[in-house]
Amino acid sequence: MRRFAYTRADDVDAAIAALADHPDGVFLGGGTNLVDLMKLGVVSPGLLVDVSRLPLAEIRETAGGGLWIGSGVRNSDLAAHPAVRTRYPALSQAVLAGASGQIRNTATTGGNLLQRTRCLYFQDVGKPCNKRVPGSGCPARDGVHRDLAVLGHSEACVATHPSDMAVALAALDAVVHLRGPGGERTVDLTDFHRLPGDEPHLDTVIRPAELVVAVELPPPPAGGSGYRKVRDRASYAFALVSVAAALEVRDGSVQDVRLAFGGLAHKPWRARAAEGALRGARATEESFTRAADAELAAAEPLRDNAFKVRLARNLAVRVLSGLASLGGAAAVTEGTVS
Amino acid sequence: MATHPAPDRSTGPGRSGDPDRTTTSTVTLRVNGVPRRLTLDNRTTVLDALREHLDLTGAKKGCDHGQCGACTVLVDGRRTNSCLLPAVAHDGAEITTVEGLAELVGPAEGGALHPLQQAFVDRDGFQCGYCTPGQLCSAVGAISEAAAGHPSYVTSLTAGPPGPPVPLSPDEIRERMSGNLCRCGAYPNIVGAIEDVTR
């Protein structure tokens, strides 16, 4: 690991200034992904600007009936917060579906959004990777890619975004609050992460020395919400496919629906085509299947991951059916998804 | 859940206005109740500080990437992977390792064990023992979290009313302990030992 200097700023502006002055620096939050990547040699900062003790760990209700989640809020505190559990169950479930108890105690909301792909080639500095070394090539496209993208990938990159939390936030219309040398701005969470295109080294639209200050949720959607994840083992594994959904049914028809997929793309995949197909439709398994198929028609699976397309459709149908039948937070029964 | 009073963090490493480019820092870690002042390369993790600088070799280096849980300790009362923590960022932190677990419940004279350690012995909750310190610290943390009403993924699917405590069924224990691998496969007896102390 490269030697690095360390500084702990007194406030947000000082942290931003420290990084603006040192382009080889990075912010340190919980460090659960950053320290790992430094050990692997994937990233080699010359300076860590510690933001973990800044006053950014607040969760509060907003005047508009939504929720403000500071970027320093630990994953475990987010998942356990009463307002999150009762009003945004999909978010609590998504956070709890990720990582381990130890990591959730340490990892932050901002860091979760900014974590890097777990593509094996990205993490192996002995291999080419366009995300790590632009222009070096992508061995994953013809190599080991069973858990990689089926939607929105490019010739240059087939990586997936690993976050569970971000998938729920995408479905819940979250907004990311950023602060940098140029001031403050907000970005819709669905626009925060990028598709790879020919610049796969850029995961997000964040600018140099910009800090994620908070994530803001609008008031929760009417009806229930939920998050389900399919993975190779029952716990402590990244998603093959995950689904976050919120559904409001009135008189047997879909009044409102939000749907997002994880594990399928370089970003949380908000399923707007499926949502469009469902609004006003009868809330039946047939409608849900048709809507999921409409979204996944754009899928371009690789040699070894075509199974994800059917898995994603079936998981979406199961989650939506569960929400439709009980209309509650825990409306999704567990069972085999084939 | 068990927490310690917030330490005074108004001073310490990295507190000068403009970051100089020195790559070592002096930190104080409160380890098992004893303040330990160390000057460390900034690359030193809490795990390496414990093992290589303080001769506390209970916390183990398994994967060194946060995937196995063998390095689990309690930091300010919460379980975490010490292999992923830069020591420089934890100046003033209260750290409990397996060596200090027994003192959490009382004076540990004459080799007294924490009840969970005794349960692991009674239940034969290990074979080679390499993962055991991490399993123990993780379980102590998990029990505190459940007592404080923190949900797990399993809890979250049942939509019970938020609030303490969450009863630790075998399914809950398996989910909450999934960050601790045991390659000997002692899982059934680890779950049994944790059940024993939470009944």
Interface residues (C-beta under 8 A of the other chain):
Chain A: M1 R3 F4 A5 Y6 T7 R8 A14 A18 D21 H22 G25 L28 G31 T32 V35 D36 K39 L40 G46 L47 L48 V49 D50 S52 R53 S76 A79 A80 P82 R85 T86 P89 S92 Q93 L96 A97 A99 S100 G101 Q102 I103 N105 T106 A234 S235 Y236 G328 A329 A330 V332 E334
Chain B: R9 G12 P13 G14 R15 S16 G17 D18 P19 D20 R21 T22 T23 S25 D41 N42 R43 T45 D64 H65 G66 G69 T72 R78 R79 T80 N81 L84 L85 P86 V88 A89 S138 G141 A142 E145 A148 G149 H150 P151 S152 Y153 T155 S156 L157 T158 A159 P162 R174 E175 R176 M177 S178 G179 N180
